[in-house]
Structures are given as structure tokens and as C-alpha cells.
Amino acid sequence: MKYYRVKPQYDNKVRYKWNNHGQGVPDSILIANELYTPKEFERLANCPAWFELVEIPKSKIYFCFGARFAA
């Protein structure tokens, strides 16, 4: 499955979400190597350079405190 992985150098960057007025609103922070699905990535108002597209099977994914990571 395709995921967007946060690059390690962007650890602790502020993550934004789009509001109803088309503005980015601070939501939380990015975690290094955290994985986002393409649908989740579309909802984020971030710089695409902060992420890299990776192909990882679903069986190699785990969750830790609500964040998705590759095993």
C-alpha cells in the first residue's frame, strides 16, 4: 500500500489542517517516519517536500500511541 512518510529532518514541525475558509490551521506536530495514507495526506496543508512516497505492505505496519509506523 502507498503511504507518505515524514522525513526525519522534519521531526517536530507544526502540522496544519485546512479549515472551512481555505486557511491552514495548526493542528499538531509531525513525527519523524510517521506514515500517512494518501487520503490523510490530502487533508493536510503541508509542504509536500516534508514527505516521501513509500510502498509498504499492510502486514509491516504498526501503531504506537495513535501514530502509524513501518516495522
N, C-alpha and C positions, 0 to 999 in steps of 0.2 A: 504494500500500500504506500502511496505517496504521502510524505509529511514534510513540513517546513521546520527545520531545526535552527534554534537560535545559536549564532556563532559565539564562541567563548569570550571574545573580546567585548561583547555587548551585554555581559552579565550586569545586572542591577540597573539597566536602562529603564526609563519610565515607559510603560505600555499604555497606549491610548486606544479608545473606542470611539466610533462615530456616534454623535447624538442626533436627534431629530432635525437639528438645524444645519447639519453637514459640517460640524466642527469636531475636532479631536478633543476628547476629554480624558484627563489622566485616570487610569483605571487601576493599574498595579505595576509591578516591575517584571522585567524579563529575567528568566533564569537560564544560565548557560546550558546548552544541549537539550533544553526542553523542546518537545515536539508539538506541533500544531497541525491539525488536519487542514486541507485546502479550504474548507468551509469556514473554519475558525480564523484562518489567515485572512480571508476576505473581509471579515468583520473588524479586523484590527486596522487602525490607521497608523501604520508604522512604515519605516523606510525598508523597502524590500532588500536592501544591501545588508540588513541585520540578520537575514535568514539565508539558509541554503536548502535547496530541494534535495531530499534523500528518499530512497526506496527501501523500506524496511518491512519484513513480514509481520503480520499482526501477532504471531506467536513470540516475537522477540521484543515486545513492548510491555512495560510495567508502569504502574502508577505509584508515586511517592508523594504523600500529602497533597493530592489532587493534581499534581503535575505529571505529564506523560514523558517517559524517557525510554531510550533503547537499551536493551540488555547487553 
